[in-house]
Amino acid sequence: MKFFSRKNTKFVSIAIFLLIVVFISSRGADNPVRGTALWILNPFMKTFRIFSGGTHGFFQFLGSIGDLKDENEKLVKENQQLLAEIARLKDTAEENKILRTELDLLPKNKFDLEASFVIGQDALGPGSMILIDKGVNAGIKEGMAVIVSNGILVGKVRQVFPDTANVILVADQEGAVNGEVLESGAKGIIRGTYGLGTTMDMISQAEVVKEGDTAITSGLGGGLPRGLFVGKIGQVDQSEDKLFQQATIFSSVDLTSLKVVFVVKRF
């Protein structure tokens, strides 16, 4: 198709005519006529400005579009990074709030404590083991007691690594500790029952143990401090061999939702 077709020739003729009108009006002709002509020419003039530089101007125009796309992608990425940083700061603020609340309730005058955040939970069963973010480098050792607010025992350190440690919880069968009934002084072994709860076994038949009594650590063996709260005594039964008493213990702590704990390093 030739450029100087009838349609293109007509278009060019109209454009030339309007330019002449603008030129004449600018030299004293009626301004409304000039304004109308400029309004009609405006779309064409924009196109002419874009391509007035020839091929070089055209590619500059395309390049500016590419630059805008790159800038937009950069802004999107920066926005995502800012959102992630805001989420991290909110999480840190929440952790600090929880930590301050727990610290206000701790028996700090009695123990040397190391605050630790729970960073993992044993997936094999609720209330069996947790992973904390402190280890050998923070002075953590195997067998140390792990508590929460008001000196409530939740477990003891089982395995230690440089910056983390595994804590076996009192609700686990292997997390046995020496216990005592505060009201009567009755001694026994506190242990978990396969994730189903906590009991106090090996209580002498001569001891008086009642529902509602308080179960604490006895301190026997020297591994844990005496007097850590474990829970309240529930139902009291005879052991299967009828040689001892056995009592259910109800803890005031939800071991499946622990966020911050404290390791007793010295007592």
C-alpha positions as CSV (number, residue, x, y, z in Angstrom):
1,M,0.0,0.0,0.0
2,K,1.4,3.4,-0.9
3,F,1.7,6.1,1.7
4,F,0.2,8.8,-0.5
5,S,-3.2,7.1,-0.8
6,R,-6.3,9.1,-1.0
7,K,-7.0,8.5,2.8
8,N,-3.6,9.6,3.9
9,T,-3.5,12.6,1.5
10,K,-6.8,13.7,3.0
11,F,-5.5,13.4,6.6
12,V,-2.3,15.3,5.8
13,S,-4.3,18.0,4.0
14,I,-6.5,18.5,7.0
15,A,-3.5,18.7,9.4
16,I,-1.8,21.3,7.1
17,F,-5.0,23.3,7.0
18,L,-5.3,23.4,10.8
19,L,-1.7,24.3,11.2
20,I,-2.2,27.3,8.8
21,V,-5.3,28.3,10.9
22,V,-3.2,28.2,14.0
23,F,-0.5,30.2,12.4
24,I,-2.9,32.8,11.1
25,S,-4.7,33.1,14.4
26,S,-1.4,33.6,16.3
27,R,-0.8,36.7,14.1
28,G,-4.0,38.3,15.1
29,A,-6.8,36.2,13.9
30,D,-9.7,35.2,16.1
31,N,-8.4,33.3,19.2
32,P,-11.4,31.0,19.5
33,V,-10.6,29.6,16.0
34,R,-7.0,29.0,17.2
35,G,-8.2,27.3,20.4
36,T,-10.4,24.9,18.4
37,A,-7.7,24.1,16.0
38,L,-5.2,23.3,18.8
39,W,-7.8,21.1,20.5
40,I,-8.2,19.1,17.4
41,L,-4.5,18.9,16.7
42,N,-3.5,17.9,20.3
43,P,-3.6,14.1,19.8
44,F,-1.6,14.4,16.6
45,M,1.0,16.7,18.2
46,K,1.6,14.3,21.0
47,T,2.2,11.5,18.6
48,F,4.5,13.7,16.6
49,R,6.5,14.6,19.7
50,I,7.0,10.9,20.6
51,F,8.3,10.0,17.2
52,S,9.9,13.4,16.3
53,G,13.3,11.9,17.1
54,G,12.9,9.1,14.5
55,T,13.9,5.6,15.4
56,H,16.0,6.8,18.3
57,G,13.1,8.6,19.8
58,F,10.9,5.6,19.4
59,F,13.3,3.3,21.2
60,Q,13.7,5.8,23.9
61,F,10.0,5.7,24.4
62,L,10.0,1.9,24.6
63,G,13.0,2.1,27.0
64,S,11.1,4.4,29.4
65,I,8.3,1.8,29.5
66,G,10.8,-0.9,30.5
67,D,12.4,1.4,33.1
68,L,8.9,2.0,34.6
69,K,8.3,-1.8,34.8
70,D,11.6,-2.4,36.5
71,E,10.9,0.4,39.0
72,N,7.5,-1.0,39.7
73,E,9.0,-4.5,40.4
74,K,11.6,-2.9,42.7
75,L,8.9,-1.0,44.6
76,V,6.8,-4.2,45.0
77,K,9.8,-6.1,46.3
78,E,10.6,-3.3,48.8
79,N,7.0,-3.2,49.9
80,Q,7.1,-7.0,50.6
81,Q,10.3,-6.6,52.6
82,L,8.8,-3.8,54.6
83,L,5.7,-6.0,55.4
84,A,8.0,-8.8,56.5
85,E,10.0,-6.5,58.7
86,I,6.8,-5.1,60.3
87,A,5.6,-8.6,61.0
88,R,8.9,-9.5,62.6
89,L,8.9,-6.4,64.8
90,K,5.3,-7.2,65.9
91,D,6.4,-10.7,66.7
92,T,9.4,-9.4,68.7
93,A,7.2,-7.0,70.6
94,E,4.8,-9.7,71.5
95,E,7.6,-11.9,72.7
96,N,9.0,-9.1,74.8
97,K,5.5,-8.5,76.3
98,I,5.2,-12.2,77.2
99,L,8.7,-12.2,78.7
100,R,8.1,-9.2,80.8
101,T,4.8,-10.7,82.1
102,E,6.5,-14.0,83.0
103,L,9.5,-12.2,84.7
104,D,7.2,-10.3,87.0
105,L,5.8,-13.6,88.3
106,L,9.1,-15.5,88.7
107,P,10.9,-16.2,92.0
108,K,14.0,-14.4,90.8
109,N,15.3,-14.0,94.3
110,K,15.6,-17.7,94.7
111,F,17.0,-19.0,91.5
112,D,19.5,-18.1,88.7
113,L,17.3,-18.3,85.7
114,E,17.9,-18.3,81.9
115,A,15.0,-17.1,79.8
116,S,14.4,-19.2,76.7
117,F,11.8,-19.2,73.9
118,V,10.2,-22.4,72.7
119,I,11.1,-23.0,69.1
120,G,9.8,-26.5,68.6
121,Q,7.5,-29.2,69.9
122,D,7.7,-32.9,69.6
123,A,5.3,-34.0,66.8
124,L,5.0,-37.5,68.2
125,G,2.7,-36.6,71.0
126,P,1.4,-33.6,73.0
127,G,3.2,-32.7,76.2
128,S,6.3,-34.9,75.6
129,M,9.2,-32.7,74.6
130,I,10.0,-29.1,73.5
131,L,13.0,-27.5,71.9
132,I,14.3,-24.2,73.4
133,D,16.7,-21.6,71.9
134,K,19.3,-21.8,74.6
135,G,22.1,-24.4,75.1
136,V,25.6,-25.0,76.3
137,N,26.7,-21.5,75.3
138,A,24.2,-20.1,77.8
139,G,25.3,-22.4,80.6
140,I,22.5,-24.9,80.1
141,K,23.2,-28.4,81.3
142,E,21.3,-31.7,81.3
143,G,18.9,-32.3,84.2
144,M,18.2,-28.7,85.0
145,A,14.7,-27.8,85.9
146,V,12.5,-25.8,83.4
147,I,9.8,-23.6,84.9
148,V,7.3,-21.0,83.9
149,S,5.7,-18.1,86.0
150,N,5.3,-18.5,89.7
151,G,7.8,-21.4,89.8
152,I,5.7,-24.0,88.0
153,L,7.6,-27.0,86.9
154,V,7.1,-28.0,83.2
155,G,10.0,-30.3,82.7
156,K,13.8,-30.8,82.8
157,V,16.6,-30.5,80.3
158,R,17.3,-33.8,78.6
159,Q,19.8,-33.1,75.8
160,V,21.9,-30.0,75.2
161,F,23.4,-28.5,72.0
162,P,25.5,-25.3,71.6
163,D,22.5,-23.0,71.1
164,T,19.5,-25.2,71.7
165,A,18.3,-27.9,74.1
166,N,15.6,-30.6,74.3
167,V,13.3,-30.4,77.4
168,I,11.3,-33.4,78.4
169,L,8.1,-32.4,80.0
170,V,6.5,-33.7,83.2
171,A,3.6,-35.1,81.1
172,D,6.0,-37.6,79.5
173,Q,6.5,-41.0,81.1
174,E,10.3,-40.6,81.0
175,G,10.1,-37.1,82.6
176,A,9.8,-38.6,86.1
177,V,10.7,-36.3,89.1
178,N,10.7,-36.8,92.9
179,G,7.5,-35.3,94.3
180,E,5.9,-34.5,97.6
181,V,2.4,-33.6,98.8
182,L,2.8,-30.2,100.5
183,E,0.0,-30.7,103.0
184,S,1.1,-34.1,104.4
185,G,4.7,-34.5,103.3
186,A,3.9,-37.7,101.5
187,K,6.6,-38.6,99.0
188,G,6.2,-40.2,95.5
189,I,7.3,-40.2,91.9
190,I,5.7,-37.7,89.5
191,R,5.5,-38.9,85.9
192,G,3.5,-38.7,82.8
193,T,1.1,-41.3,81.5
194,Y,1.8,-41.5,77.8
195,G,0.6,-38.0,77.1
196,L,-2.7,-38.5,78.9
197,G,-1.8,-36.5,82.0
198,T,0.4,-36.6,85.1
199,T,0.3,-38.9,88.1
200,M,2.1,-39.3,91.4
201,D,3.0,-42.9,92.0
202,M,4.7,-44.9,94.8
203,I,2.9,-43.1,97.6
204,S,3.0,-45.1,100.8
205,Q,-0.3,-46.5,102.0
206,A,0.4,-45.0,105.4
207,E,0.3,-41.5,104.0
208,V,-2.8,-39.3,103.8
209,V,-3.4,-37.8,100.4
210,K,-6.6,-35.9,99.6
211,E,-8.1,-34.5,96.5
212,G,-7.2,-30.8,96.2
213,D,-3.8,-31.2,97.9
214,T,-0.7,-29.6,96.3
215,A,2.0,-31.6,94.5
216,I,5.5,-30.1,94.5
217,T,9.0,-31.2,93.8
218,S,10.7,-32.8,96.9
219,G,14.2,-31.9,96.0
220,L,15.4,-35.5,96.7
221,G,18.3,-36.5,94.7
222,G,19.6,-33.0,94.3
223,G,18.7,-32.7,90.6
224,L,15.8,-30.2,91.1
225,P,15.1,-27.6,93.7
226,R,12.5,-28.3,96.3
227,G,9.1,-26.6,96.3
228,L,8.4,-26.2,92.5
229,F,4.7,-26.4,92.0
230,V,3.6,-29.3,89.8
231,G,-0.2,-29.3,90.1
232,K,-3.2,-30.2,92.3
233,I,-4.1,-33.7,93.4
234,G,-7.1,-35.1,91.8
235,Q,-8.5,-38.6,92.2
236,V,-6.5,-40.9,94.6
237,D,-6.6,-44.7,93.9
238,Q,-4.7,-47.8,94.8
239,S,-1.9,-49.0,92.5
240,E,-2.5,-52.2,90.5
241,D,-0.5,-54.3,93.0
242,K,-2.3,-52.6,95.9
243,L,1.1,-51.8,97.6
244,F,1.0,-48.0,97.0
245,Q,-1.4,-45.1,96.4
246,Q,-1.6,-43.4,93.1
247,A,-2.9,-39.9,92.5
248,T,-3.8,-37.9,89.4
249,I,-2.3,-34.5,89.2
250,F,-3.9,-31.6,87.4
251,S,-1.4,-29.0,86.1
252,S,-2.4,-25.3,85.7
253,V,-0.2,-25.0,82.6
254,D,-1.1,-26.0,79.0
255,L,2.0,-27.8,78.0
256,T,1.0,-27.7,74.3
257,S,1.1,-23.9,74.1
258,L,4.3,-23.0,75.9
259,K,6.0,-19.9,74.4
260,V,8.6,-18.9,76.9
261,V,10.2,-20.9,79.7
262,F,13.0,-20.4,82.3
263,V,15.8,-22.8,83.0
264,V,16.9,-23.0,86.6
265,K,20.7,-22.9,86.3
266,R,21.4,-22.6,90.1
267,F,19.3,-22.8,93.2
